[in-house]
């Protein structure tokens, strides 16, 4: 493991964390994960529309062959990934590499075997079934109402509420790898290409981005920065992947981010309502900026000609009062 510091960061790509959940953003959120607050380890998660600028920025920053084992060559790995780092915000980071032989990234210890030997979580590459696109807010509501009518005719379908119906759910595992692009953007031929290469002995690694803040015991999920196609190929082949892991480590509360305004203009209103109502440590460090974000969200939602104001912006504004 190697500790390093970024002092030339732009903050374009960063992870937001709070007691309720986390997100990764590239200017705007890409993936949001938060507790379902049902008394279990369940989480809601959603992926927003494909961000071409984000994918291009990552691809343009990584030029070298990723089919290498950097277990004992972390400084070389740092040099390879260094073009990525200006995308992040300034601060302290750790860089680590896990090869697929020791499976350390997926390792956990359990009392069922008296902690005598490690166990390993399954490889879990997490994609939601649908894309969260607020331009489709009215359509989602109508589709859900239509679905409820069909569910009422069948005893085999559980009549889920709008939140559960439109939002991904998972019983979280610490080693789960969360997509930062929709499944609809995955190239099946590219996955097949990596499947063939892996079968023939290649072991290309994926790049994971996460964050940890010890003072409040905050740990973000593991977000896939690069390697969706590779990880899907490994998953199909039931082979553990090698991973390069970049961890952002805020030093104090001032370095934490959790932007309610960005979420308000990026998620469906009912998703933000649930998240805000269960966010215990609400702290709006810049009220005027958050209000500006809400106004931009209203403008964006007007992109749908059938859009109606469901009273949500006014409800959220009261949280700032």
C-alpha positions as CSV (number, residue, x, y, z in Angstrom):
1,X,0.0,0.0,0.0
2,X,1.2,3.5,-0.9
3,X,0.1,6.8,0.7
4,X,0.2,9.8,-1.5
5,X,-1.2,13.3,-1.7
6,X,-2.9,15.2,-4.5
7,X,-2.3,19.0,-4.6
8,X,-3.2,19.7,-8.3
9,X,-6.8,18.2,-8.1
10,X,-9.7,19.8,-9.9
11,X,-12.4,18.0,-7.8
12,X,-14.3,17.1,-10.9
13,X,-14.5,13.4,-9.8
14,X,-15.0,12.8,-6.1
15,X,-17.0,10.7,-3.6
16,X,-19.6,12.2,-1.2
17,X,-20.1,10.5,2.2
18,X,-22.5,10.9,5.1
19,X,-24.2,8.7,7.7
20,X,-27.0,7.9,5.3
21,X,-24.9,6.9,2.2
22,X,-22.5,7.8,-0.5
23,X,-22.2,8.8,-4.1
24,X,-19.5,9.2,-6.8
25,X,-19.8,12.2,-9.0
26,X,-18.2,13.5,-12.2
27,X,-19.5,17.1,-11.8
28,X,-22.9,15.4,-11.3
29,X,-23.7,12.1,-9.5
30,X,-23.0,8.9,-11.4
31,X,-24.0,6.4,-8.8
32,X,-25.8,6.9,-5.5
33,X,-25.9,4.3,-2.7
34,X,-27.8,4.8,0.6
35,X,-29.3,2.8,3.5
36,X,-32.8,1.6,3.0
37,X,-33.4,2.1,6.8
38,X,-35.5,-1.0,7.1
39,X,-33.5,-2.3,10.1
40,X,-31.1,-4.5,8.0
41,X,-28.0,-4.1,5.9
42,X,-30.0,-3.4,2.8
43,X,-29.2,-0.5,0.6
44,X,-30.8,1.4,-2.2
45,X,-28.7,2.3,-5.2
46,X,-29.1,3.9,-8.6
47,X,-27.0,4.7,-11.6
48,X,-27.7,7.8,-13.6
49,X,-27.6,8.2,-17.4
50,X,-24.3,7.4,-19.2
51,X,-21.8,10.2,-18.8
52,X,-19.6,10.4,-22.0
53,X,-17.3,13.0,-20.6
54,X,-16.6,10.9,-17.5
55,X,-15.8,7.8,-19.5
56,X,-13.6,9.7,-22.0
57,X,-11.7,11.4,-19.2
58,X,-10.9,8.1,-17.5
59,X,-10.0,6.4,-20.8
60,X,-7.7,9.2,-21.9
61,X,-5.9,9.1,-18.5
62,X,-5.0,5.4,-18.8
63,X,-2.9,4.5,-21.8
64,X,-0.8,1.5,-20.7
65,X,-1.4,-2.2,-20.6
66,X,-3.4,-3.2,-17.6
67,X,-2.6,-6.9,-17.8
68,X,0.2,-6.6,-15.3
69,X,0.7,-7.7,-11.7
70,X,1.7,-4.7,-9.5
71,X,1.5,-6.5,-6.1
72,X,5.1,-5.6,-5.3
73,X,5.4,-2.6,-7.7
74,X,3.0,0.0,-6.3
75,X,5.3,3.0,-7.3
76,X,5.1,1.8,-10.9
77,X,1.3,1.5,-10.6
78,X,1.2,5.0,-9.2
79,X,3.1,6.3,-12.3
80,X,0.7,4.5,-14.6
81,X,-2.4,5.9,-12.9
82,X,-1.0,9.4,-12.1
83,X,-2.8,11.0,-15.1
84,X,-6.1,10.2,-13.4
85,X,-5.3,12.0,-10.2
86,X,-5.9,15.7,-11.3
87,X,-9.6,14.6,-11.8
88,X,-9.9,14.1,-8.0
89,X,-10.0,16.7,-5.3
90,X,-6.9,17.7,-3.2
91,X,-6.1,15.6,-0.2
92,X,-4.7,12.3,1.1
93,X,-5.1,9.0,-0.7
94,X,-3.9,5.4,-0.6
95,X,-3.2,3.2,-3.5
96,X,-3.2,-0.6,-3.3
97,X,-3.1,-3.6,-5.6
98,X,-4.8,-6.9,-5.1
99,X,-3.9,-9.8,-7.4
100,X,-6.4,-12.5,-8.1
101,X,-4.4,-15.2,-6.4
102,X,-4.6,-14.2,-2.8
103,X,-8.1,-12.7,-3.1
104,X,-7.3,-10.4,-0.2
105,X,-9.8,-7.8,-1.3
106,X,-12.7,-10.3,-0.9
107,X,-11.4,-11.8,2.3
108,X,-13.3,-11.8,5.6
109,X,-13.1,-13.7,8.9
110,X,-16.1,-15.4,10.6
111,X,-16.8,-17.0,14.0
112,X,-18.5,-20.0,12.4
113,X,-15.0,-21.6,11.9
114,X,-13.6,-20.0,15.1
115,X,-11.6,-17.5,12.9
116,X,-9.2,-20.3,11.9
117,X,-9.1,-19.5,8.2
118,X,-10.4,-16.7,6.0
119,X,-13.6,-16.9,3.9
120,X,-14.2,-15.0,0.7
121,X,-17.1,-13.0,-0.5
122,X,-18.4,-13.8,-4.0
123,X,-17.5,-11.4,-6.8
124,X,-20.5,-9.1,-7.1
125,X,-20.7,-6.5,-9.9
126,X,-23.7,-4.4,-9.1
127,X,-25.8,-2.8,-11.8
128,X,-29.4,-1.6,-11.3
129,X,-32.2,-2.9,-13.5
130,X,-33.1,0.6,-14.7
131,X,-31.4,4.0,-15.2
132,X,-32.5,6.9,-12.9
133,X,-33.2,9.8,-15.3
134,X,-35.3,12.6,-13.8
135,X,-36.4,13.7,-17.3
136,X,-38.5,10.5,-17.1
137,X,-40.1,11.3,-13.8
138,X,-43.7,11.5,-15.0
139,X,-43.3,8.4,-17.2
140,X,-41.9,6.4,-14.2
141,X,-44.9,7.4,-12.1
142,X,-47.4,6.4,-14.9
143,X,-45.6,3.1,-15.5
144,X,-45.7,2.3,-11.8
145,X,-49.4,3.0,-11.6
146,X,-49.9,0.7,-14.6
147,X,-47.7,-2.0,-13.0
148,X,-49.7,-1.8,-9.8
149,X,-52.9,-2.5,-11.7
150,X,-51.3,-5.6,-13.2
151,X,-49.9,-6.6,-9.8
152,X,-53.4,-6.4,-8.3
153,X,-54.5,-9.0,-10.8
154,X,-51.8,-11.5,-9.8
155,X,-51.1,-13.1,-6.5
156,X,-47.5,-13.8,-7.5
157,X,-46.5,-10.2,-7.8
158,X,-45.7,-8.1,-4.6
159,X,-47.2,-4.6,-5.0
160,X,-44.0,-2.6,-4.3
161,X,-44.1,1.1,-3.7
162,X,-42.8,3.6,-6.1
163,X,-39.4,3.9,-4.3
164,X,-38.8,0.1,-4.3
165,X,-40.1,-0.3,-7.8
166,X,-37.9,2.3,-9.4
167,X,-34.7,1.9,-7.3
168,X,-32.1,-0.9,-7.1
169,X,-31.7,-2.8,-3.9
170,X,-29.0,-4.9,-2.4
171,X,-28.0,-6.6,0.8
172,X,-24.7,-4.9,0.9
173,X,-21.4,-6.7,1.1
174,X,-18.2,-4.8,1.8
175,X,-16.6,-6.2,-1.4
176,X,-19.4,-5.4,-3.8
177,X,-18.3,-3.4,-6.8
178,X,-20.8,-0.8,-7.9
179,X,-21.1,0.2,-11.6
180,X,-20.7,3.9,-12.5
181,X,-22.4,3.5,-15.9
182,X,-25.7,1.8,-16.9
183,X,-25.8,-1.8,-18.1
184,X,-27.3,-0.4,-21.3
185,X,-23.9,1.2,-22.0
186,X,-22.1,-2.2,-21.8
187,X,-20.7,-3.5,-25.1
188,X,-21.5,-7.3,-25.1
189,X,-18.7,-7.9,-27.7
190,X,-16.2,-6.1,-25.4
191,X,-17.2,-8.4,-22.5
192,X,-16.8,-11.5,-24.8
193,X,-13.4,-10.2,-25.8
194,X,-12.2,-10.1,-22.2
195,X,-13.8,-13.5,-21.5
196,X,-11.7,-15.0,-24.2
197,X,-8.5,-13.2,-23.0
198,X,-9.1,-14.3,-19.4
199,X,-9.7,-17.9,-20.5
200,X,-6.3,-17.8,-22.3
201,X,-4.5,-16.7,-19.1
202,X,-4.7,-12.9,-19.2
203,X,-5.5,-11.1,-16.0
204,X,-6.3,-7.4,-16.7
205,X,-7.1,-5.4,-13.6
206,X,-9.9,-3.0,-12.9
207,X,-9.6,0.3,-11.1
208,X,-11.7,0.9,-8.0
209,X,-12.3,4.2,-6.3
210,X,-13.6,4.4,-2.7
211,X,-13.3,6.6,0.4
212,X,-12.9,6.2,4.1
213,X,-13.2,8.6,7.0
214,X,-12.2,7.0,10.3
215,X,-13.3,9.8,12.6
216,X,-17.0,9.1,11.8
217,X,-16.6,5.5,10.7
218,X,-17.7,6.4,7.2
219,X,-16.8,4.0,4.4
220,X,-18.1,4.5,0.9
221,X,-19.0,1.6,-1.4
222,X,-16.4,0.4,-4.0
223,X,-17.1,2.3,-7.2
224,X,-15.8,1.0,-10.6
225,X,-13.7,3.7,-12.0
226,X,-12.5,1.6,-15.0
227,X,-13.1,-2.0,-15.9
228,X,-16.9,-2.7,-16.2
229,X,-16.4,-5.0,-19.1
230,X,-13.5,-6.9,-17.5
231,X,-15.4,-7.4,-14.3
232,X,-18.5,-8.7,-16.0
233,X,-16.2,-11.2,-17.9
234,X,-14.5,-12.3,-14.6
235,X,-18.0,-12.6,-13.1
236,X,-19.2,-14.9,-15.9
237,X,-16.1,-17.0,-15.6
238,X,-16.4,-17.2,-11.8
239,X,-12.8,-15.9,-11.5
240,X,-11.7,-13.3,-8.9
241,X,-10.3,-10.2,-10.6
242,X,-7.1,-8.3,-9.8
243,X,-7.9,-4.8,-8.6
244,X,-6.1,-1.5,-8.3
245,X,-7.8,0.4,-5.4
246,X,-7.6,4.2,-4.9
247,X,-8.9,5.3,-1.5
248,X,-9.7,8.9,-0.7
249,X,-9.0,9.6,3.0
250,X,-10.5,13.0,4.3
251,X,-8.6,14.3,7.4
252,X,-11.5,16.3,8.9
253,X,-15.2,17.2,8.5
254,X,-14.3,20.1,6.3
255,X,-13.0,17.7,3.6
256,X,-16.3,15.8,3.6
257,X,-18.9,16.3,0.8
258,X,-22.5,15.4,0.7
259,X,-24.3,17.8,-1.6
260,X,-28.1,17.8,-1.1
261,X,-28.6,20.1,-4.0
262,X,-26.8,17.8,-6.5
263,X,-28.9,14.9,-5.3
264,X,-32.1,17.0,-5.6
265,X,-31.5,17.7,-9.2
266,X,-30.3,14.2,-10.1
267,X,-32.6,11.7,-8.4
268,X,-36.3,11.1,-8.5
269,X,-38.1,13.2,-5.9
270,X,-39.3,10.2,-3.9
271,X,-35.7,8.9,-3.8
272,X,-34.4,12.2,-2.4
273,X,-37.3,12.4,0.0
274,X,-36.4,9.0,1.5
275,X,-32.7,9.9,1.7
276,X,-33.3,13.3,3.3
277,X,-35.8,12.1,5.8
278,X,-33.4,9.4,7.1
279,X,-30.2,11.6,6.9
280,X,-29.6,12.2,10.6
281,X,-26.6,14.5,10.3
282,X,-28.1,17.1,8.0
283,X,-25.6,19.9,7.5
284,X,-25.9,22.4,4.7
285,X,-22.6,24.3,4.7
286,X,-23.7,26.5,1.8
287,X,-27.4,27.2,1.8
288,X,-27.4,29.6,-1.1
289,X,-25.5,27.1,-3.3
290,X,-28.0,24.4,-2.4
291,X,-30.9,26.7,-3.3
292,X,-29.2,27.4,-6.7
293,X,-28.9,23.7,-7.3
294,X,-32.6,23.2,-6.6
295,X,-33.5,25.9,-9.1
296,X,-31.3,24.2,-11.7
297,X,-33.1,21.0,-10.9
298,X,-36.5,22.6,-11.6
299,X,-35.2,23.9,-15.0
300,X,-33.9,20.5,-15.9
301,X,-37.1,18.7,-14.9
302,X,-39.0,21.1,-17.3
303,X,-37.2,19.2,-20.1
304,X,-40.1,16.8,-19.8
305,X,-43.1,18.5,-21.4
306,X,-45.5,16.5,-19.2
307,X,-43.6,17.5,-16.0
308,X,-45.6,18.6,-13.0
309,X,-44.2,20.1,-9.8
310,X,-45.2,17.6,-7.1
311,X,-44.4,20.0,-4.3
312,X,-41.1,18.3,-3.7
313,X,-38.8,21.4,-4.2
314,X,-40.9,23.3,-1.6
315,X,-40.7,20.4,0.8
316,X,-36.9,20.1,0.4
317,X,-36.5,23.9,0.7
318,X,-38.0,23.7,4.2
319,X,-35.1,21.5,5.2
320,X,-32.8,24.5,4.6
321,X,-34.9,26.8,6.8
